[in-house]
Amino acid sequence: MKTYKKDTHNANLGTKRGQDLLKFSLERLGAGRSILVDQAGNVIAGNKTLEAAKAVGLSKTVEVETDGSTLVVVKRTDLNLLEHVKARELAYADNKVAEANLAWNADVVNFDLDSLSSDFLKELWTTEDIAKLLESSSMEEELSKLPFEDNSSLTTLTFTLHKEQLDTVNTAIKEAKLALNEPMPHSSNKNADGTALHLICKHFLHRH
């Protein structure tokens, strides 16, 4: 196989389940989709496919050069979708691997947010999508610090705030954390912001 260089800044971490499915598909059904590389052989799309192809011993490659104005079609001459079960299995495997093998690296996404154009980002994600992605990364870090049995009792909430509201909320949380002398010793939640928000809500409910 010709040498191609994986993207070390790939925003998709992938999953073990997804990689296992991808290897299974390549071994049972053969290659379907192509991978995408730049002019220097750096992989733009298909990092996981390249990794799995090497793992199962696919060594032959065919390059199609294009400037992006031509749709590259991979034609499997051994398959007929209307006659061969293998062709239908490949269609299912293609969709399932895409579903199972996607795990966003929130740190990479967060790093790239400023460099990616805003109109591009709006097409891919809503503001709420980005917030959930970055919040889930933060929460995973918090969960990893807790005993396994405590993890099931935690819930992640995501809110959308206007810029005019953000300063008020951040100030309130900051003052509540100071009042708690963070971290709060008797709290089962080691996430300081979550514990502070709980204190603010308790204060609001008990003010009457």
Order of alpha helices (4+ residues) and beta strands (2+ residues): alpha-beta-beta-alpha-alpha-alpha-alpha-alpha-alpha-alpha-alpha
